[in-house]
């Protein structure tokens, strides 16, 4: 899981990053609202943790901007010294999913993150997932379309599962390289583009089957459910411009 942390106190940020890294999470820390927003709105994160009082804007302002501009409900936790009932209500009304008071207690913070991940993505607990005519068996690592098995490589399966579990969400090339190929360095490669173009054909991602992979220019990809009667396929396979 990749987490973005908004915390202007360096020691506090390092403490939280240490807690999360020990549990296997990748945590990027930002000291201002503007740098945080620039990262969250253009990269791929699974969860955000917000402080309330930061130098250039409030955590509430940051969260409201995230909710207005992102096309999927990224889980958000407030971690702040402000712990009055009025503050908690205000944060939740602004779109926060959870609220913790500082100082961060390691076990509680990790437990809240786990609980939130299960609540936001309950399908991760299932063995078989259905997406329209597609059935994905996680344990058997198989995918069927209209009841017929598809022939896919291991990487094709991992990439397909990642797309379906994040339907409607922008997935950057950086995030896909990390999740599917295990690459953490910033590598200039066409690997993702090549696999994505091939996957469109192998999965039959077209209006008849109800899904398409949309290329987001210079950023990444998004799997979208489409209405066969109102399908716009003009931006599906734009590999040459990706």
N, C-alpha and C positions, 0 to 999 in steps of 0.2 A: 504494500500500500504506500502510495506517495502522498505526503501531507505538506501543506503550505502553512507556515506559522507566521502570524503578525504579532511581533513583540519588539518594542523599542529598547528594552533593557537587555544589554548584551549577556550579562550573567544569567538572567532568567531564561533567555532564549537558549543559551548553551545547556542549561539544566534540563529544559524540556526536550531539546534535541538528543541529549544523552539518554533520557528515559526511553524515547521512541526508538533510537538506533539500537539499543540493547534488545528490544523486542523485534527487530528485523524491519522496522519501518524506515523509509527514506524521508527525511524532514528538511525542507528548505525554509530558512528563516529570513524575514524581511522586517526592516525597522520603520518603514513609513507606509502609509496607506497607498500612495501612488506607485511605489515599486512593487508592493504586494499585488495590486490590481493589474499592473502590467504583466506580471508573471501568471497570475491565475487565469486571466482572460485570454492568454495566448499560449499557454502550455496545458498539460493535462495533469490534474491532481484528483485524488480520490476523496479527500477530506480537507477542510480548512479549520484552523484554530485561530481565534481572534482575541486580541486584547481590546479593551474599550478606549483607554486614553493613550493616544499616540500623537506625535508632534504635529502632523499636517492635517489630520481629519479624525473623526471619531470612528471607532469600530462599527458603530451602527451605520454610519454613512458608507463605510466600505461594504458591509453586508448587503445593504439596500442596492448598491451599485452591482454587486455580484448577482443578486437575484434578478435585477432588471435586464442584465446583459447576457447572462449565460442561458443556454437553451436546455439545461438539465439541472435538477435540484441537488447540487453538490452538498453533502452533509457539512454542517457548520456547528462548531462548538465555541462558545465564549469562555475564555479563561481570564478572569479579571478580579481586581480587588473590590470592585463594586458588587455588593451582594444584597442590596435591599430588594424587597419584594417588587417595588416599582421598577427598578432596573432590570430585574429578571423578566418581568412581564413585557417591558419595552423591547428587550432583545428577542424574546420569543415572537412577539408581534412583527418584528422586522424580518423574521425568517430563520432565526437560530433554531437548531434541533436540540441543543443541550446547553447547559450553563454550569460552570464550575468556578468556585472562588479560589483565588490564590491564597497560599502557595500551592503549587501543583503537587498532589500526592501521587506517586508513581502508579500504584496498584489501581487507584480509583480512575485516573486518567485513562489507563490502558483498558480497563473494564468498560468505561463509557464508550471508548472508540469501538471496541468489539461489539457491544450491544447496538450501537448505532449502525455499524456495518451490516449486522444481521437484519435490522429493521428496514434499512434502505434497500438491501439486496437479498430478500428472503429466498430467491431462486437459487442462491449459491449453496443452500442446504439440500437441494434436491438432486436425485440421480439423473432424471430425465427432464429436459426442458423442451417445451413446445413453443415454436414461433411460427404461427401460420401453418403452412404445409411442411415445415421443417421440424424434425425431432432430433434433439441432441442428447446422446447418452454419455454423460461425463465419465462414468466408470469404465465403460467399454470403449470410450473414445471413438464413437461412431456417429454418423449423421445420416438421417434418412430424409428424402424428399418425396412426398406423396407415398410413403411406405417403401420406397425403393432406396437401397443403400447407395451412398456416394463414395467414389474412390478418391481419398484424400491422403496426402502425406501428413506426418505428425505436425509439421509446421502449419500446414493448411488447417488442420483441426484446431490447433491452439489459436490461430488467427481468427477463425470463424467463431469460436467460443467467445473470444474477447469482443468481437464485433456485436454479437447477439446480446451478451450480458451488459453491453454499454450502448444499446440501441438509442439513437437520437443524440448521442454525446460526441463531441469532437474528440478524436483520438489523434494526437500528434505523432509524427514519424518517430520522434525521440521516445515517446511512451511505448509505442508498439515494438521498437527495437529492444527496449528494456524488458517488456513483458513477455514477448514471444521468443526473441532470440537471446535474451540474457545479456545484451550489450549495454554497458553503462557509460561508455565513452561517447563523445559527440563525433560520430563517424559520418562522413559524406558518402552515402551509399544509396543505390537505387533498389536495394533488396526489398524494401517494403513496397515500393511502387510496382515492381515486377510481380511479387506475390499477389498483390491486391488486384491487378489487372487479370491475372490468371484465375483468381478466386471468383471473380464475377462470372466467368464462363463455367467453371466447374460446379458452382452452386446453383446456376440458373437464376441469378438475381435479376429479375425483370418484372414488369408490371403483372404478368400472369401469376407470378409466385409472391407478389406483394411486398418486395423489398428491393432496395437499390443501395449501392455504395456511392456516396456523393464525395467527390474530391473538393476539398476546401483549399483554394489556391495558396500555395506556399506555407500551408499549415499542416494538413493531414487529411483525415477521412472521417466520414460519419455514415453509419448505417441508418437508413430511413425506411419506415413503413410507408408504402404508397398505395393510392387508390388506382386500381387498373383503369378506371374510367377517366381519371384526371392526371395521368402520369406525365411528368416532364422529364425526359431522359437526356436533356441537352448537356447536363453537367455530370453525367455518370462516369464516363471513362475519359478523363482528360490527362492521361499519363504524360503526354508530351509537355504539358504546361504545369505539372505538379511540382 
